Amino acid sequence: MKMKNSKLITKKDLMSTFWRSFTMEWAWNYERQSNLGYSFSMIPALKKIYKGDTAKLSSALKRHLEFFNITPWLSTFPLGISIAMEEQNKLNEDFDEDSINNVKIALMGPMSGIGDSFFWGTLRVIATGIGTSLALQGNILGPILFLLIFNIPAIIARYYGLFIGYNIGASFIDKVQKTGLMDKLTYGASVLGLGVVGAMVATMVTINMPMKIGSGADASSIQKIFDGIVPGILPLLFTLFIFWLDKKGWKAQYILLLIAAIGILGAWTGLLS
């Protein structure tokens, strides 16, 4: 396939995305987490790319309203890649639109792992240690240094991540399209994304059923019985149940209320702990 290399996006458009990226956490929600902030950040670029094509613009906006979550200070890296891919989607009629979200999903886990470890686990601890030690001595530099030590690297990462993501995305997409690797990349990204979702179920959904069946030394908890069938099967079944409710059209707030009710009822009866 012959690639078109014309650039539709300028530095001004990318800067608009940069400033909007600060809303990534402000618009966080339980249903799709950072999707609103991500879509809002993409609007300036999408309007420029799909200028005059309302149907394509609408489709692109809906595409970026899918579930997304990442360490906020690294959110601009996938934003830059998404902009580059949307640009190629506009310039090349046979571009695979599904690959745009597949790449986003594939980046969530690895980027969040790096971002959470560095910003939350390391930089914040260092900034807090320095800031509080000075603040306890009554030094006004305490809170000021805390804000500077944490936010300067965070803003630098946010700024350069956008331009690096866009430049890497544009050149990388060009190469994989020419070599025919896009289909393999899309498939690999889909597999990785599903793996990330599966790992989230196993590590973030916890269900414990302590009630025992039998008596004396032969008594076994319901939890142990289920884990003997397949480890972690209860969180998996509960996740599939929630997924089924979502497919049935249940609103997120009603699902959350149902989860809370199940938890309260389970704790009260002793079925869950």
ROFI-377653 format. One record per residue (C-alpha): residue in three letters; x, y, z; residue number from 1. Coordinates in steps of 0.05 Angstrom, whole numbers, plus 5000, padded with zeros to 4 digits. Example, Ala and Ser with C-alpha at 12.3 -4.5 7.8 and 13.67 -1.06 7.14 Angstrom:
REM ROFI-377653
<r "ALA" <5246 4910 5156> 1>
<r "SER" <5273 4979 5143> 2>
***
This chain:
REM ROFI-377653
<r "MET" <5000 5000 5000> 1>
<r "LYS" <5026 5069 4982> 2>
<r "MET" <5030 5116 5042> 3>
<r "LYS" <5015 5190 5041> 4>
<r "ASN" <5063 5229 5085> 5>
<r "SER" <5029 5296 5085> 6>
<r "LYS" <5023 5326 5155> 7>
<r "LEU" <4956 5352 5177> 8>
<r "ILE" <4975 5367 5249> 9>
<r "THR" <5017 5427 5271> 10>
<r "LYS" <5053 5442 5337> 11>
<r "LYS" <4996 5489 5355> 12>
<r "ASP" <4946 5431 5349> 13>
<r "LEU" <4991 5388 5393> 14>
<r "MET" <4997 5443 5445> 15>
<r "SER" <4921 5447 5449> 16>
<r "THR" <4921 5372 5464> 17>
<r "PHE" <4976 5382 5516> 18>
<r "TRP" <4936 5433 5555> 19>
<r "ARG" <4872 5392 5551> 20>
<r "SER" <4909 5330 5576> 21>
<r "PHE" <4908 5360 5646> 22>
<r "THR" <4834 5343 5649> 23>
<r "MET" <4849 5268 5645> 24>
<r "GLU" <4838 5258 5720> 25>
<r "TRP" <4785 5312 5729> 26>
<r "ALA" <4735 5276 5685> 27>
<r "TRP" <4750 5206 5714> 28>
<r "ASN" <4690 5161 5720> 29>
<r "TYR" <4676 5090 5745> 30>
<r "GLU" <4648 5065 5680> 31>
<r "ARG" <4703 5081 5630> 32>
<r "GLN" <4752 5117 5676> 33>
<r "SER" <4795 5167 5636> 34>
<r "ASN" <4757 5162 5570> 35>
<r "LEU" <4724 5230 5575> 36>
<r "GLY" <4790 5266 5587> 37>
<r "TYR" <4824 5227 5531> 38>
<r "SER" <4769 5243 5481> 39>
<r "PHE" <4768 5317 5503> 40>
<r "SER" <4843 5321 5493> 41>
<r "MET" <4836 5292 5423> 42>
<r "ILE" <4783 5341 5399> 43>
<r "PRO" <4830 5396 5371> 44>
<r "ALA" <4869 5346 5330> 45>
<r "LEU" <4807 5307 5307> 46>
<r "LYS" <4772 5371 5285> 47>
<r "LYS" <4834 5389 5244> 48>
<r "ILE" <4842 5319 5214> 49>
<r "TYR" <4769 5308 5197> 50>
<r "LYS" <4751 5379 5179> 51>
<r "GLY" <4689 5379 5136> 52>
<r "ASP" <4674 5305 5148> 53>
<r "THR" <4623 5303 5204> 54>
<r "ALA" <4612 5228 5200> 55>
<r "LYS" <4686 5212 5207> 56>
<r "LEU" <4694 5262 5263> 57>
<r "SER" <4635 5232 5300> 58>
<r "SER" <4662 5162 5291> 59>
<r "ALA" <4731 5183 5317> 60>
<r "LEU" <4702 5217 5379> 61>
<r "LYS" <4661 5154 5395> 62>
<r "ARG" <4724 5112 5384> 63>
<r "HIS" <4762 5150 5438> 64>
<r "LEU" <4704 5146 5487> 65>
<r "GLU" <4720 5073 5498> 66>
<r "PHE" <4750 5050 5565> 67>
<r "PHE" <4819 5078 5579> 68>
<r "ASN" <4861 5089 5641> 69>
<r "ILE" <4935 5105 5650> 70>
<r "THR" <4982 5143 5696> 71>
<r "PRO" <4960 5215 5680> 72>
<r "TRP" <5030 5243 5671> 73>
<r "LEU" <5045 5192 5616> 74>
<r "SER" <4977 5200 5582> 75>
<r "THR" <5004 5245 5528> 76>
<r "PHE" <5048 5190 5498> 77>
<r "PRO" <4988 5148 5475> 78>
<r "LEU" <4953 5213 5457> 79>
<r "GLY" <5009 5230 5409> 80>
<r "ILE" <5007 5160 5378> 81>
<r "SER" <4931 5163 5371> 82>
<r "ILE" <4936 5230 5335> 83>
<r "ALA" <4988 5202 5287> 84>
<r "MET" <4944 5142 5274> 85>
<r "GLU" <4882 5184 5263> 86>
<r "GLU" <4922 5226 5214> 87>
<r "GLN" <4942 5164 5175> 88>
<r "ASN" <4870 5140 5178> 89>
<r "LYS" <4849 5204 5143> 90>
<r "LEU" <4905 5201 5091> 91>
<r "ASN" <4898 5127 5074> 92>
<r "GLU" <4831 5098 5056> 93>
<r "ASP" <4849 5026 5073> 94>
<r "PHE" <4877 5042 5142> 95>
<r "ASP" <4852 4994 5197> 96>
<r "GLU" <4813 5038 5246> 97>
<r "ASP" <4810 4982 5298> 98>
<r "SER" <4885 4986 5306> 99>
<r "ILE" <4879 5056 5337> 100>
<r "ASN" <4843 5031 5400> 101>
<r "ASN" <4882 4965 5401> 102>
<r "VAL" <4948 5003 5407> 103>
<r "LYS" <4918 5048 5462> 104>
<r "ILE" <4896 4987 5502> 105>
<r "ALA" <4963 4953 5493> 106>
<r "LEU" <4999 5015 5522> 107>
<r "MET" <4956 5021 5584> 108>
<r "GLY" <4989 4965 5625> 109>
<r "PRO" <5063 4976 5610> 110>
<r "MET" <5058 5053 5613> 111>
<r "SER" <5019 5051 5678> 112>
<r "GLY" <5068 5003 5709> 113>
<r "ILE" <5126 5050 5694> 114>
<r "GLY" <5087 5113 5711> 115>
<r "ASP" <5059 5088 5777> 116>
<r "SER" <5126 5062 5800> 117>
<r "PHE" <5163 5126 5784> 118>
<r "PHE" <5113 5181 5799> 119>
<r "TRP" <5072 5150 5855> 120>
<r "GLY" <5122 5101 5885> 121>
<r "THR" <5187 5141 5879> 122>
<r "LEU" <5181 5215 5861> 123>
<r "ARG" <5122 5229 5907> 124>
<r "VAL" <5157 5195 5966> 125>
<r "ILE" <5221 5236 5955> 126>
<r "ALA" <5181 5301 5947> 127>
<r "THR" <5140 5286 6009> 128>
<r "GLY" <5202 5270 6050> 129>
<r "ILE" <5238 5334 6032> 130>
<r "GLY" <5175 5377 6037> 131>
<r "THR" <5151 5351 6104> 132>
<r "SER" <5220 5354 6137> 133>
<r "LEU" <5224 5428 6121> 134>
<r "ALA" <5151 5441 6137> 135>
<r "LEU" <5159 5410 6207> 136>
<r "GLN" <5213 5462 6220> 137>
<r "GLY" <5165 5517 6200> 138>
<r "ASN" <5201 5530 6135> 139>
<r "ILE" <5155 5557 6080> 140>
<r "LEU" <5199 5522 6028> 141>
<r "GLY" <5170 5456 6051> 142>
<r "PRO" <5104 5457 6011> 143>
<r "ILE" <5137 5497 5955> 144>
<r "LEU" <5192 5446 5944> 145>
<r "PHE" <5142 5389 5949> 146>
<r "LEU" <5102 5418 5892> 147>
<r "LEU" <5163 5435 5850> 148>
<r "ILE" <5199 5368 5859> 149>
<r "PHE" <5138 5329 5840> 150>
<r "ASN" <5106 5373 5786> 151>
<r "ILE" <5166 5396 5745> 152>
<r "PRO" <5186 5325 5723> 153>
<r "ALA" <5112 5308 5715> 154>
<r "ILE" <5099 5367 5668> 155>
<r "ILE" <5163 5354 5629> 156>
<r "ALA" <5143 5281 5619> 157>
<r "ARG" <5073 5303 5598> 158>
<r "TYR" <5100 5355 5548> 159>
<r "TYR" <5154 5313 5514> 160>
<r "GLY" <5112 5250 5517> 161>
<r "LEU" <5062 5281 5469> 162>
<r "PHE" <5112 5301 5416> 163>
<r "ILE" <5152 5236 5423> 164>
<r "GLY" <5089 5195 5417> 165>
<r "TYR" <5066 5234 5356> 166>
<r "ASN" <5134 5230 5320> 167>
<r "ILE" <5145 5157 5337> 168>
<r "GLY" <5074 5141 5317> 169>
<r "ALA" <5078 5175 5250> 170>
<r "SER" <5145 5144 5230> 171>
<r "PHE" <5128 5076 5260> 172>
<r "ILE" <5061 5071 5226> 173>
<r "ASP" <5093 5089 5160> 174>
<r "LYS" <5144 5032 5167> 175>
<r "VAL" <5095 4979 5189> 176>
<r "GLN" <5047 4997 5134> 177>
<r "LYS" <5102 4991 5081> 178>
<r "THR" <5126 4924 5108> 179>
<r "GLY" <5056 4895 5118> 180>
<r "LEU" <5064 4888 5194> 181>
<r "MET" <5002 4928 5213> 182>
<r "ASP" <4957 4866 5215> 183>
<r "LYS" <5006 4830 5261> 184>
<r "LEU" <5014 4891 5304> 185>
<r "THR" <4939 4898 5311> 186>
<r "TYR" <4931 4825 5329> 187>
<r "GLY" <4988 4828 5380> 188>
<r "ALA" <4960 4892 5411> 189>
<r "SER" <4892 4858 5417> 190>
<r "VAL" <4922 4797 5452> 191>
<r "LEU" <4962 4841 5499> 192>
<r "GLY" <4901 4884 5515> 193>
<r "LEU" <4860 4822 5532> 194>
<r "GLY" <4917 4797 5575> 195>
<r "VAL" <4917 4863 5613> 196>
<r "VAL" <4842 4859 5625> 197>
<r "GLY" <4850 4786 5649> 198>
<r "ALA" <4905 4806 5697> 199>
<r "MET" <4861 4862 5724> 200>
<r "VAL" <4806 4812 5740> 201>
<r "ALA" <4854 4766 5777> 202>
<r "THR" <4888 4821 5817> 203>
<r "MET" <4835 4874 5829> 204>
<r "VAL" <4771 4833 5840> 205>
<r "THR" <4769 4798 5908> 206>
<r "ILE" <4716 4751 5932> 207>
<r "ASN" <4724 4708 5994> 208>
<r "MET" <4671 4658 6017> 209>
<r "PRO" <4693 4632 6086> 210>
<r "MET" <4632 4588 6101> 211>
<r "LYS" <4651 4515 6110> 212>
<r "ILE" <4619 4451 6086> 213>
<r "GLY" <4627 4390 6130> 214>
<r "SER" <4651 4385 6202> 215>
<r "GLY" <4714 4376 6241> 216>
<r "ALA" <4780 4364 6205> 217>
<r "ASP" <4744 4347 6141> 218>
<r "ALA" <4709 4415 6136> 219>
<r "SER" <4728 4456 6075> 220>
<r "SER" <4710 4528 6060> 221>
<r "ILE" <4670 4544 5998> 222>
<r "GLN" <4727 4588 5976> 223>
<r "LYS" <4776 4529 5979> 224>
<r "ILE" <4729 4485 5939> 225>
<r "PHE" <4722 4536 5883> 226>
<r "ASP" <4796 4550 5882> 227>
<r "GLY" <4808 4476 5876> 228>
<r "ILE" <4768 4476 5812> 229>
<r "VAL" <4802 4537 5781> 230>
<r "PRO" <4842 4587 5822> 231>
<r "GLY" <4807 4655 5821> 232>
<r "ILE" <4744 4627 5789> 233>
<r "LEU" <4698 4668 5835> 234>
<r "PRO" <4726 4736 5814> 235>
<r "LEU" <4722 4713 5741> 236>
<r "LEU" <4649 4691 5747> 237>
<r "PHE" <4630 4755 5783> 238>
<r "THR" <4665 4796 5729> 239>
<r "LEU" <4628 4758 5674> 240>
<r "PHE" <4563 4771 5712> 241>
<r "ILE" <4577 4846 5713> 242>
<r "PHE" <4596 4843 5639> 243>
<r "TRP" <4530 4808 5625> 244>
<r "LEU" <4492 4863 5662> 245>
<r "ASP" <4529 4916 5622> 246>
<r "LYS" <4510 4881 5557> 247>
<r "LYS" <4438 4880 5580> 248>
<r "GLY" <4440 4956 5583> 249>
<r "TRP" <4446 4967 5658> 250>
<r "LYS" <4470 5036 5678> 251>
<r "ALA" <4537 5040 5714> 252>
<r "GLN" <4507 5071 5776> 253>
<r "TYR" <4457 5014 5783> 254>
<r "ILE" <4512 4962 5775> 255>
<r "LEU" <4552 4997 5830> 256>
<r "LEU" <4492 4998 5876> 257>
<r "LEU" <4481 4924 5863> 258>
<r "ILE" <4555 4909 5879> 259>
<r "ALA" <4549 4948 5943> 260>
<r "ALA" <4484 4912 5962> 261>
<r "ILE" <4516 4843 5948> 262>
<r "GLY" <4576 4862 5991> 263>
<r "ILE" <4534 4887 6049> 264>
<r "LEU" <4486 4828 6047> 265>
<r "GLY" <4544 4779 6040> 266>
<r "ALA" <4581 4808 6100> 267>
<r "TRP" <4518 4810 6142> 268>
<r "THR" <4500 4737 6128> 269>
<r "GLY" <4573 4714 6133> 270>
<r "LEU" <4573 4687 6062> 271>
<r "LEU" <4626 4737 6042> 272>
<r "SER" <4684 4767 6081> 273>
***
